[in-house]
Amino acid sequence: MEIKKVLVVGMGLMGSGIAQTYAESGCEVYVTDISEAVIGKGIESIDKFLSRSVAKGKLEEAKKAEILGRITPIKGMEAAKDIDLAQEAVPENMELKKKIHAQMDAGFPPHVIQAVCTSALCISEVAAATKRSDKVIGTHFHSPAQVMRLVEVIRGLNTSDETVQSMNAILEKCG
């Protein structure tokens, strides 16, 4: 499955970098967090990062506007339409991650891949909170995500080969 539309849940340091990375690759990206203020701060962080690239001559102003134009803030996950990937990027707290992934599972069509952003937590345990353990995969982005072009992809016990292939393909597209 080709991933074209992504939801990023969590707009802190990691989430904003991950959202920028997906937007730079050409994906349409929805972003959400616990408040509009946090979402705004995350988008401001992306804008600031891209502005520095423009100032250094590494990015054209038009390209910056194009990237920012692909990022849409939403008040809640349910407002994300026709997504292919739900990328969670919240703090390393198992109960929080399980709660969010259960909500994603209940709210999105069966084809949607659910990515757990973690460096240490068990993917299978998060996947057990869903009815689609074959579509749950771990992604360990290195910080800052938009600079450190290294992502560890982690299978759960039931993660399908198709899910791994789709995740690897979008991450390769992201560079």
N, C-alpha and C positions, 0 to 999 in steps of 0.2 A: 504494500500500500504506500502510495506517495503521500508525504505529509506536506500540506500547503497551509493549513490553518492551525494555529497553536494557541492554547490558553496557558498563561503563566500565573500561578497562584502564589503570591508572595512577592512583594516589590522592594525588599531590602537590598543589601549589597549584592547578594547572589542573584536574586530574582531579576533585578533591573539589568544586570549584566547578561543574564541568560535571555531575557526578552530582547535586548539589543542584538545579541548574536543571531537569534532566529529572524529578527526583522532584517538584519543585514543580508541574510541568505535569501531574502525574497518572500519569506512567509508573512502572511497576515497574522498579527499577534494581538490577542486580547490580554489585558493585564488586570488583576484584581488583588485586593488585600483587605485587611480588617477595617480600613477607613479610607475615605477619599483623600485625606491629608497624606497618608502613607503612600497611596498610589501616586499622588502628585509629586511627592518627594522623590520617588523612584524614577518618574518620567523626567523630572528636573535633573537628576543624576545622569541619565542617558543623554539629555540635551547638552549638559556641561561637558561630558566626555567627548561627544561628537564635535562640539565647538572647539575643543582643544585640538582635535585632529584637523579641523578646518584651518585654525590659526597656524598650525605647523605645515600646512600645505599638503597634508596627506589625504585630504578629503575635500571634495567640492561642496560648496554651500547647497547646491541643488540636490546632491546625493544625500546630504544630511537631512534635508527636508523630505526627501523620498523615504528614507529610513524611518524618521519620526512619523510620517504619514501612514506607515504600516502598523503602528502601535495604537490600539484603541483601549482606553480605560473603561472598565465596566464596574458596576457596583457589586455584582455577585456573579458567581460561576454560571448560574442559570442563564445569564444574558449572553454567554458565548454561543455563537451560532455555527452549526456545521463544522465543528472542529475535528481534526484528525488526531491531535495530541494534546493531552492535558498534562502540563509540566508543573509539578508542585515544587516550590522552593521556599518552604517554611523552616523554622528552627528545628534542630535535631532533637525532636521529642516524639517518641514512638506513638503515644496516645493521640497527639495532635495530627500526626501524619495518617494514622489509621482512620481518624474521624473525617479528615478531608478526603481521603481516597474512597471511603464509604459513600460520602456525599457525591463525589464525582461518578462513582459507579451507578448510583441511583438516578443521576440526572442526565447522563450522556448515553447515546446509542452504543450498542455492543461493539462496534468497530473501533471506537476511540481507545487509543493507547494511553495508559496512565504511567507517567514517569515519576519516580521517587527521587528527589534530589537528596543524596546522602553520601557521607564518607564512611559510615560505620554501621548503620542500622540494617537489620535483616529484611531483605526485599520480600521474602516469602511470608513473613509475619504481617507486613503491610498488605500484601496481596490477599491474605486470608480475610481481611476486612471487606473484600469485594466478592462479586460473583463472576469475575473475569480474571482470575489469576494468570491466565495465559497472555493477557494484555498488559500486565504490570511488569515494569522494568526499572532498574536502578540506573541513575545517571549521577556520577560524581564529577561535577564541573570543578575545575581548579580556579582559584580567585586571583585576579578579577576575570570573570568568564569571557568577557569580550577581548581580553588580551591573551590570556593563557589558553591557547588552542589545544587543550588536552582534556578529554572527557573519558572517564572510566565507565564502561557500560557493564552493568551487573544483572545477570539473570537471576530470577527466583527459581524455585524448584519446578514450577509449572509454566514459566515464560516460554512462549512458542518461538520457533525458529523465525517465523514470519515477523513477529514483534521485534526480535533482535535485528533482522535484516532491515526493517523499516526505520528503526532507531539509528542504526549505523549509517544508513543512507542519508538521513537528514543531517546527522552530525558531520558526515563527510562534506555535504553541501555547505555546511556552515564553516568549513575549513578547519 
